[in-house]
Amino acid sequence: MLDNRPPFPPGTAHPTRPMPTAKPPAVLVIDDEVRSQEALRRTLEEDFRVLCASSAEEGEAMMAQEALHGGVQIVLCDQRMPGMTGVEFLRLVRERWPDTVRLILSGYTDAEDIIAGVNEAGIWQYLLKPWQPEQLLLTITKAAELWRLQQDYQRLSLEFRTAEPVLRQRVADRRERARQTFGLDGLIRAPGSPLEELCDLVRRIAPYDLSVMVTGESGTGKEMVARALHYESRRANQPFITENCGALPDSLLEAELFGHKRGAFTGAVEDRIGLFQQANGGTLFLDEIGETSPAFQVKLLRVLQEGEFRPLGSSRPVQADVRVIAATNRDLAEEVAAGRFREDLYYRLATISMHVPPLRARPMDLPALAGHLLAGSARALGKTVTGFSVEARHVMAQYRWPGNVRELQNEILRMVALSEGEELGAGLFSPRLLRALDLPGPDPHRSDDDDDSALVTHNGHGQLKERMDRLEMQVLRQAMARHDGNKSRVARELGLSRVGLRAKLVRHGLESA
């Protein structure tokens, strides 16, 4: 005999479905036809808590009653009923329970009803009879998701309102930390350093929207100077955007800086905002500007002169308020004379010129800079390091650092990674650096203390001053050999005057008095 009873009691979970962890959304169905109510109930009751009413007045009473117990999330109302119409009732719902998602169900396609429903009652969907169960269930499920998103939005809006003072303070704190890190305080220097004059120029020029050209060897910190200019200016709270002009060909560099529209070239599958537009209100730093081609220089000059640009594939110009800071390790004056760099662009970019001296020209900065980089490297690698040994400091002072601050940073990072103690010995320097000073490299069978003693043995016994004198003589002899005895070039490489160089050569017996 067939058992016609339901396979499980109403209101309990389906045996193949997990027990719901949250109260299902409530749907109020209003229709003056009882059979239509029952059909809607059977379609929805498996996933929703369904309430039914036969008139707008009865539905209003249910809405008021349910408001005491969490409310009704969705209303599905027939349009044509005795008394109040569906649109009129949903207009009332909008006024009293605005969070409820409102839908209308009708067998008529009256345009006026549809327009009134959308404009006056804020109806989300207009469904037509006869309806399909699968489509109806999908629509009500989307309505429930809409209601949930509305609640999340309101909750987050409230949280943001209450958290506004905290967030404002956090933003201010981060801006201050950025200013301390990247402003003039971030340019590590000692009293009497050549950087002092540069920092004074940065301090005086930063408030004015003048184009600046920063020159210097690779690795000297030209980007740090550009950041200092930005964070000391009125644009400090706006973007600081960087681009290495030597890393991209002309076509890609143009798209990167000016942006492009979808379809402007092969591979442009979507619109892209260029860096000039991203930096609007702030600063754009163009590194390695000397590597650009004359053709690109013409396009860049037009942007700087007119204050606007045109994204690739677009017919409309875009304006951007941007301060441009450029940098190069080339002698642009020589490049202009050789015809490789446009003279008008050079003078447009170099309203103010700043030169960053190499590390060998500011030896007084080396101890403070090395200590700063050591702290950052130890923090990044999670190691405890207290400082450098006497011999390590001696090696750093004798080496000429052709890669400047970047090379020093890499060496210290390497030393910290290889260290096994809290003090960094001279043997941890890279073999390339030690060979440049004619010093022994690290022996895997020696400890850090053995490395230092090996350095002493290699150079003979004696006090620190005597060993430093011997190393200085080696550096002088090697430099003279590299430059075939040209004292001007040797003095320039070692950061000495010709008189100072000659005095050292005489003292070490490399030249007669």
Secondary structure per residue as TSV (DSSP state, phi and psi in degrees):
chain	resnum	aa	ss	phi	psi
A	1	M	-	360.0	138.0
A	2	L	-	-78.5	139.1
A	3	D	-	-99.2	111.1
A	4	N	-	-88.1	2.6
A	5	R	S	-71.9	154.0
A	6	P	-	-57.9	144.1
A	7	P	S	-65.1	-19.7
A	8	F	S	-154.4	150.3
A	9	P	-	-59.3	145.0
A	10	P	T	-59.1	142.0
A	11	G	T	89.4	-7.6
A	12	T	S	-98.8	166.5
A	13	A	-	-75.0	147.0
A	14	H	-	-64.4	137.6
A	15	P	T	-62.4	-21.2
A	16	T	T	-95.7	-0.7
A	17	R	S	-114.8	146.3
A	18	P	-	-68.7	151.0
A	19	M	-	-63.5	127.0
A	20	P	-	-61.9	141.5
A	21	T	S	-94.7	-12.4
A	22	A	S	-130.0	155.7
A	23	K	-	-63.9	128.5
A	24	P	-	-66.7	151.3
A	25	P	-	-61.0	146.4
A	26	A	E	-94.0	131.4
A	27	V	E	-118.2	124.0
A	28	L	E	-99.3	117.9
A	29	V	E	-100.9	125.2
A	30	I	E	-121.3	115.9
A	31	D	-	-155.8	134.3
A	32	D	S	-77.9	-7.2
A	33	E	-	-100.1	120.1
A	34	V	H	-63.8	-40.2
A	35	R	H	-63.8	-35.8
A	36	S	H	-66.3	-39.5
A	37	Q	H	-57.9	-47.9
A	38	E	H	-64.5	-39.1
A	39	A	H	-63.9	-41.3
A	40	L	H	-66.8	-39.9
A	41	R	H	-61.0	-48.8
A	42	R	H	-60.8	-34.2
A	43	T	H	-71.3	-34.4
A	44	L	H	-104.0	-21.8
A	45	E	T	-67.5	-17.5
A	46	E	T	-72.0	-27.0
A	47	D	T	-116.8	-10.1
A	48	F	S	-137.5	159.9
A	49	R	E	-89.7	112.5
A	50	V	E	-103.0	128.0
A	51	L	E	-114.1	143.1
A	52	C	E	-125.1	141.3
A	53	A	E	-138.9	150.4
A	54	S	S	-99.7	-4.2
A	55	S	S	-153.7	164.3
A	56	A	H	-63.8	-36.8
A	57	E	H	-65.2	-43.2
A	58	E	H	-64.9	-38.6
A	59	G	H	-64.1	-37.9
A	60	E	H	-63.0	-40.8
A	61	A	H	-63.3	-41.0
A	62	M	H	-65.6	-39.8
A	63	M	H	-60.4	-43.9
A	64	A	H	-64.6	-40.6
A	65	Q	H	-68.3	-43.6
A	66	E	H	-68.2	-24.4
A	67	A	G	-60.7	-23.3
A	68	L	G	-78.2	-12.8
A	69	H	G	-129.5	36.8
A	70	G	T	106.1	-17.4
A	71	G	-	82.8	173.2
A	72	V	-	-100.5	129.7
A	73	Q	S	-86.3	-32.9
A	74	I	E	-136.5	137.0
A	75	V	E	-119.3	126.2
A	76	L	E	-116.7	109.1
A	77	C	E	-122.6	136.0
A	78	D	E	-70.1	146.9
A	79	Q	S	-78.9	-52.1
A	80	R	S	-99.4	107.4
A	81	M	-	-138.0	158.7
A	82	P	S	-60.8	139.2
A	83	G	S	82.7	-127.9
A	84	M	S	-70.2	133.4
A	85	T	-	-77.4	168.9
A	86	G	H	-61.8	-43.5
A	87	V	H	-63.7	-41.0
A	88	E	H	-63.6	-41.7
A	89	F	H	-67.0	-42.5
A	90	L	H	-69.8	-25.4
A	91	R	H	-65.0	-39.7
A	92	L	H	-65.2	-42.6
A	93	V	H	-60.9	-40.6
A	94	R	H	-60.5	-37.7
A	95	E	H	-73.5	-41.0
A	96	R	H	-92.8	-35.4
A	97	W	-	-131.7	71.0
A	98	P	T	-64.1	-21.6
A	99	D	T	-76.4	-17.8
A	100	T	S	-68.5	132.9
A	101	V	E	-78.9	129.3
A	102	R	E	-113.0	129.6
A	103	L	E	-130.9	147.5
A	104	I	E	-116.4	144.9
A	105	L	E	-127.5	125.4
A	106	S	E	-150.7	150.5
A	107	G	S	-93.7	4.8
A	108	Y	-	-119.8	144.9
A	109	T	-	-108.7	55.3
A	110	D	-	-78.1	117.0
A	111	A	H	-60.0	-37.5
A	112	E	H	-64.5	-40.3
A	113	D	H	-61.7	-42.2
A	114	I	H	-64.1	-45.5
A	115	I	H	-64.1	-42.5
A	116	A	H	-63.9	-39.6
A	117	G	H	-63.1	-42.4
A	118	V	H	-71.4	-44.3
A	119	N	H	-80.0	-42.9
A	120	E	H	-91.3	-40.0
A	121	A	S	-101.9	-1.9
A	122	G	-	59.5	42.6
A	123	I	-	-74.8	133.6
A	124	W	S	-81.2	-40.8
A	125	Q	E	-138.6	146.0
A	126	Y	E	-117.6	106.0
A	127	L	E	-99.8	144.4
A	128	L	E	-108.8	144.7
A	129	K	S	-88.0	149.4
A	130	P	S	-74.9	143.7
A	131	W	-	-101.8	155.5
A	132	Q	-	-99.0	131.9
A	133	P	H	-53.5	-45.0
A	134	E	H	-64.2	-43.3
A	135	Q	H	-66.7	-39.8
A	136	L	H	-63.6	-45.2
A	137	L	H	-62.8	-40.0
A	138	L	H	-63.8	-40.9
A	139	T	H	-65.4	-44.0
A	140	I	H	-67.2	-35.3
A	141	T	H	-62.9	-41.5
A	142	K	H	-66.1	-35.5
A	143	A	H	-63.8	-39.3
A	144	A	H	-65.3	-38.9
A	145	E	H	-66.3	-38.4
A	146	L	H	-61.0	-43.5
A	147	W	H	-62.0	-42.0
A	148	R	H	-64.0	-41.8
A	149	L	H	-64.3	-37.4
A	150	Q	H	-61.0	-42.7
A	151	Q	H	-65.3	-41.6
A	152	D	H	-62.7	-40.8
A	153	Y	H	-63.4	-44.1
A	154	Q	H	-65.1	-39.1
A	155	R	H	-65.2	-44.9
A	156	L	H	-65.5	-37.5
A	157	S	H	-60.7	-41.7
A	158	L	H	-65.3	-42.5
A	159	E	H	-62.9	-40.6
A	160	F	H	-66.8	-35.8
A	161	R	H	-65.4	-42.8
A	162	T	H	-73.5	-27.1
A	163	A	H	-92.5	-0.4
A	164	E	H	-55.3	-47.3
A	165	P	H	-61.3	-38.4
A	166	V	H	-66.9	-45.3
A	167	L	H	-63.9	-39.7
A	168	R	H	-61.7	-41.3
A	169	Q	H	-67.8	-38.7
A	170	R	H	-63.1	-42.2
A	171	V	H	-61.8	-43.5
A	172	A	H	-63.5	-40.2
A	173	D	H	-64.2	-41.5
A	174	R	H	-68.0	-36.9
A	175	R	H	-64.2	-39.3
A	176	E	H	-67.6	-39.4
A	177	R	H	-64.7	-39.4
A	178	A	H	-63.8	-41.2
A	179	R	H	-63.6	-41.0
A	180	Q	H	-68.6	-34.2
A	181	T	H	-77.7	-42.3
A	182	F	H	-108.8	-7.6
A	183	G	S	-78.4	-159.7
A	184	L	G	-62.6	-28.7
A	185	D	G	-65.0	-22.6
A	186	G	G	-80.6	-10.2
A	187	L	S	-88.7	95.3
A	188	I	-	-68.5	127.2
A	189	R	-	-156.5	158.8
A	190	A	-	-107.1	160.4
A	191	P	T	-56.9	135.0
A	192	G	T	85.4	3.5
A	193	S	-	-71.6	147.2
A	194	P	T	-59.2	-19.0
A	195	L	H	-69.9	-20.7
A	196	E	H	-60.8	-42.9
A	197	E	H	-65.7	-39.5
A	198	L	H	-64.5	-44.3
A	199	C	H	-63.7	-36.0
A	200	D	H	-64.5	-38.5
A	201	L	H	-67.3	-40.3
A	202	V	H	-59.9	-44.9
A	203	R	H	-61.6	-37.3
A	204	R	H	-80.1	-30.1
A	205	I	H	-91.4	-29.8
A	206	A	T	-51.7	-41.4
A	207	P	T	-66.2	-14.5
A	208	Y	S	-105.0	140.0
A	209	D	-	-79.4	64.5
A	210	L	-	-105.4	142.1
A	211	S	-	-69.6	140.8
A	212	V	E	-127.5	136.8
A	213	M	E	-109.8	120.9
A	214	V	E	-105.9	122.2
A	215	T	E	-115.1	162.0
A	216	G	-	152.4	163.9
A	217	E	-	-65.9	163.0
A	218	S	T	-63.1	135.4
A	219	G	T	86.9	5.2
A	220	T	S	-81.1	-17.2
A	221	G	-	106.4	34.6
A	222	K	H	-64.5	-37.3
A	223	E	H	-66.2	-35.5
A	224	M	H	-62.4	-38.6
A	225	V	H	-66.0	-40.9
A	226	A	H	-63.0	-41.9
A	227	R	H	-64.0	-38.9
A	228	A	H	-61.9	-41.4
A	229	L	H	-59.5	-41.8
A	230	H	H	-66.3	-49.4
A	231	Y	H	-77.0	-10.4
A	232	E	T	-97.4	1.8
A	233	S	S	-103.1	177.1
A	234	R	T	-72.2	-9.0
A	235	R	T	-92.7	10.1
A	236	A	T	-58.7	-29.2
A	237	N	T	-89.2	2.7
A	238	Q	S	-106.3	174.4
A	239	P	-	-65.0	148.2
A	240	F	E	-119.2	110.9
A	241	I	E	-113.7	136.0
A	242	T	E	-117.2	149.9
A	243	E	E	-147.8	129.3
A	244	N	E	-89.2	106.1
A	245	C	G	-70.6	-19.5
A	246	G	G	-85.6	-3.9
A	247	A	G	-93.5	-9.4
A	248	L	S	-130.8	146.9
A	249	P	-	-69.4	166.3
A	250	D	H	-52.9	-47.8
A	251	S	H	-62.3	-44.0
A	252	L	H	-72.7	-35.8
A	253	L	H	-64.5	-40.3
A	254	E	H	-63.4	-43.9
A	255	A	H	-65.4	-36.0
A	256	E	H	-68.1	-41.7
A	257	L	H	-81.8	-40.3
A	258	F	H	-101.5	-13.4
A	259	G	E	82.5	175.1
A	260	H	E	-155.6	160.9
A	261	K	-	-96.7	157.0
A	262	R	T	-60.2	133.1
A	263	G	T	84.4	3.7
A	264	A	S	-65.3	-29.1
A	265	F	S	-157.3	170.3
A	266	T	T	-60.8	125.5
A	267	G	T	97.8	-9.4
A	268	A	-	-84.0	83.7
A	269	V	-	-88.6	-7.5
A	270	E	S	-154.3	161.9
A	271	D	-	-65.3	146.2
A	272	R	E	-137.1	132.1
A	273	I	E	-82.9	130.5
A	274	G	-	-78.2	167.6
A	275	L	H	-67.2	-30.6
A	276	F	H	-60.6	-41.9
A	277	Q	H	-72.9	-36.7
A	278	Q	H	-65.0	-31.4
A	279	A	T	-87.8	7.6
A	280	N	T	-52.8	127.3
A	281	G	T	87.6	-11.9
A	282	G	S	-119.6	-140.3
A	283	T	E	-127.1	137.8
A	284	L	E	-114.2	121.8
A	285	F	E	-103.6	115.8
A	286	L	E	-103.5	99.0
A	287	D	E	-83.0	153.6
A	288	E	T	52.9	45.6
A	289	I	G	-64.7	-24.0
A	290	G	G	-70.5	-9.9
A	291	E	G	-87.9	-5.5
A	292	T	S	-77.2	156.7
A	293	S	-	-84.8	158.3
A	294	P	H	-57.4	-34.8
A	295	A	H	-64.0	-42.6
A	296	F	H	-71.0	-34.2
A	297	Q	H	-59.6	-34.6
A	298	V	H	-62.5	-45.0
A	299	K	H	-65.9	-40.3
A	300	L	H	-66.3	-37.9
A	301	L	H	-62.0	-40.1
A	302	R	H	-62.8	-39.8
A	303	V	H	-63.9	-44.0
A	304	L	H	-68.5	-33.5
A	305	Q	H	-76.3	-41.9
A	306	E	H	-97.2	-14.1
A	307	G	S	70.7	17.1
A	308	E	E	-148.4	161.5
A	309	F	E	-146.6	169.8
A	310	R	-	-124.7	115.5
A	311	P	-	-57.3	150.4
A	312	L	B	-60.1	130.6
A	313	G	T	84.8	1.9
A	314	S	-	-110.9	147.1
A	315	S	S	-99.7	-4.2
A	316	R	S	-106.8	129.3
A	317	P	-	-73.6	153.0
A	318	V	E	-121.5	133.0
A	319	Q	E	-97.1	145.8
A	320	A	-	-146.2	132.2
A	321	D	-	-93.4	96.4
A	322	V	-	-133.1	135.7
A	323	R	E	-93.6	128.7
A	324	V	E	-104.5	127.4
A	325	I	E	-119.9	125.5
A	326	A	E	-112.5	156.9
A	327	A	E	-143.3	151.1
A	328	T	E	-157.3	151.1
A	329	N	S	-100.1	6.5
A	330	R	S	-95.0	162.6
A	331	D	-	-88.2	96.4
A	332	L	H	-67.4	-26.0
A	333	A	H	-62.4	-41.0
A	334	E	H	-68.7	-36.8
A	335	E	H	-64.6	-38.1
A	336	V	H	-65.8	-44.0
A	337	A	H	-63.0	-32.5
A	338	A	T	-84.1	-4.5
A	339	G	T	81.4	13.0
A	340	R	S	-94.4	-9.9
A	341	F	S	-138.6	134.5
A	342	R	-	-67.2	131.6
A	343	E	H	-66.1	-40.0
A	344	D	H	-67.2	-35.9
A	345	L	H	-68.7	-38.0
A	346	Y	H	-58.7	-47.4
A	347	Y	H	-73.6	-25.0
A	348	R	H	-69.4	-39.1
A	349	L	H	-81.5	-33.0
A	350	A	-	-100.9	48.1
A	351	T	S	-57.0	-42.1
A	352	I	E	-125.4	133.0
A	353	S	E	-110.9	137.5
A	354	M	E	-131.3	133.1
A	355	H	E	-112.6	128.0
A	356	V	-	-94.2	116.6
A	357	P	-	-68.7	149.7
A	358	P	-	-68.3	163.4
A	359	L	G	-64.3	-33.0
A	360	R	G	-67.8	-19.2
A	361	A	G	-88.4	-1.8
A	362	R	-	-137.8	64.0
A	363	P	G	-62.7	-24.3
A	364	M	G	-65.9	-20.0
A	365	D	G	-83.4	-14.5
A	366	L	H	-60.7	-46.6
A	367	P	H	-60.8	-46.5
A	368	A	H	-66.9	-40.4
A	369	L	H	-67.0	-42.3
A	370	A	H	-64.0	-40.4
A	371	G	H	-64.3	-40.0
A	372	H	H	-64.6	-44.6
A	373	L	H	-68.8	-33.4
A	374	L	H	-64.1	-43.8
A	375	A	H	-61.9	-43.1
A	376	G	H	-66.5	-39.4
A	377	S	H	-67.6	-42.5
A	378	A	H	-63.9	-39.0
A	379	R	H	-65.8	-41.5
A	380	A	H	-66.8	-35.7
A	381	L	H	-95.5	-2.8
A	382	G	T	68.3	36.8
A	383	K	-	-120.0	154.6
A	384	T	-	-101.3	111.9
A	385	V	-	-132.3	131.1
A	386	T	-	-91.9	-28.2
A	387	G	E	166.1	-161.2
A	388	F	E	-107.6	149.4
A	389	S	-	-71.7	166.8
A	390	V	H	-60.0	-41.9
A	391	E	H	-67.3	-37.3
A	392	A	H	-63.5	-43.2
A	393	R	H	-64.1	-35.7
A	394	H	H	-64.7	-43.6
A	395	V	H	-62.7	-44.1
A	396	M	H	-59.5	-38.0
A	397	A	H	-70.7	-30.4
A	398	Q	H	-84.9	-27.6
A	399	Y	-	-73.3	148.0
A	400	R	-	-91.6	-10.1
A	401	W	-	51.7	66.3
A	402	P	T	-63.8	-25.8
A	403	G	T	-88.7	2.4
A	404	N	H	60.1	-144.7
A	405	V	H	-63.2	-35.5
A	406	R	H	-63.7	-41.1
A	407	E	H	-66.1	-42.0
A	408	L	H	-60.7	-42.8
A	409	Q	H	-61.9	-43.2
A	410	N	H	-65.3	-40.4
A	411	E	H	-63.1	-44.8
A	412	I	H	-67.1	-39.2
A	413	L	H	-61.7	-40.6
A	414	R	H	-63.9	-44.6
A	415	M	H	-62.2	-43.5
A	416	V	H	-63.6	-40.7
A	417	A	H	-64.8	-35.7
A	418	L	H	-89.2	-12.4
A	419	S	-	-67.6	146.7
A	420	E	-	-118.1	-8.9
A	421	G	S	-120.8	-172.9
A	422	E	S	-89.3	-11.2
A	423	E	E	-116.1	135.8
A	424	L	E	-89.6	117.7
A	425	G	-	-87.2	166.0
A	426	A	G	-65.6	-27.2
A	427	G	G	-66.3	-11.4
A	428	L	G	-84.7	-9.3
A	429	F	S	-65.1	155.6
A	430	S	-	-66.3	148.1
A	431	P	H	-55.7	-35.3
A	432	R	H	-59.5	-44.7
A	433	L	H	-66.6	-42.8
A	434	L	H	-67.1	-35.9
A	435	R	H	-64.3	-35.5
A	436	A	H	-62.7	-27.3
A	437	L	T	-101.0	4.2
A	438	D	T	59.6	45.3
A	439	L	-	-114.2	155.7
A	440	P	-	-70.5	145.0
A	441	G	-	-82.1	177.6
A	442	P	-	-70.4	141.7
A	443	D	-	-107.2	123.3
A	444	P	T	-62.9	-17.4
A	445	H	T	-91.6	-2.4
A	446	R	S	-103.3	152.3
A	447	S	-	-85.8	177.9
A	448	D	H	-59.6	-38.5
A	449	D	H	-65.4	-38.1
A	450	D	H	-63.8	-36.6
A	451	D	H	-59.4	-43.8
A	452	D	H	-67.2	-40.4
A	453	S	H	-68.5	-33.6
A	454	A	H	-63.8	-36.8
A	455	L	H	-63.6	-39.5
A	456	V	H	-67.0	-44.9
A	457	T	H	-62.4	-40.9
A	458	H	H	-62.5	-33.7
A	459	N	T	-101.5	6.1
A	460	G	-	87.4	171.4
A	461	H	S	-85.6	166.2
A	462	G	S	140.7	173.1
A	463	Q	-	-73.5	165.9
A	464	L	H	-57.2	-41.2
A	465	K	H	-61.9	-39.3
A	466	E	H	-65.9	-41.3
A	467	R	H	-66.7	-37.3
A	468	M	H	-65.0	-37.8
A	469	D	H	-63.4	-41.2
A	470	R	H	-64.9	-41.5
A	471	L	H	-65.2	-40.0
A	472	E	H	-62.4	-39.5
A	473	M	H	-64.3	-39.6
A	474	Q	H	-62.7	-42.9
A	475	V	H	-62.6	-43.1
A	476	L	H	-64.2	-44.9
A	477	R	H	-62.7	-43.9
A	478	Q	H	-65.6	-39.6
A	479	A	H	-66.5	-40.8
A	480	M	H	-64.2	-36.7
A	481	A	H	-68.7	-40.1
A	482	R	H	-63.0	-34.9
A	483	H	T	-106.0	18.4
A	484	D	T	52.5	38.9
A	485	G	T	78.9	7.7
A	486	N	-	-75.7	104.2
A	487	K	H	-67.3	-32.5
A	488	S	H	-62.7	-44.4
A	489	R	H	-68.5	-39.3
A	490	V	H	-63.7	-45.3
A	491	A	H	-61.7	-39.7
A	492	R	H	-65.5	-41.2
A	493	E	H	-65.6	-40.2
A	494	L	H	-89.2	-1.0
A	495	G	T	71.4	33.3
A	496	L	-	-117.0	160.8
A	497	S	-	-81.8	162.4
A	498	R	H	-62.0	-36.7
A	499	V	H	-66.0	-44.4
A	500	G	H	-64.1	-39.1
A	501	L	H	-63.6	-45.5
A	502	R	H	-62.2	-37.9
A	503	A	H	-63.0	-40.3
A	504	K	H	-68.6	-39.9
A	505	L	H	-62.8	-41.2
A	506	V	H	-65.7	-43.4
A	507	R	H	-61.5	-35.4
A	508	H	T	-92.9	7.0
A	509	G	T	74.1	19.1
A	510	L	S	-91.1	-4.5
A	511	E	S	-156.9	144.9
A	512	S	-	-75.9	153.3
A	513	A	-	-71.5	360.0
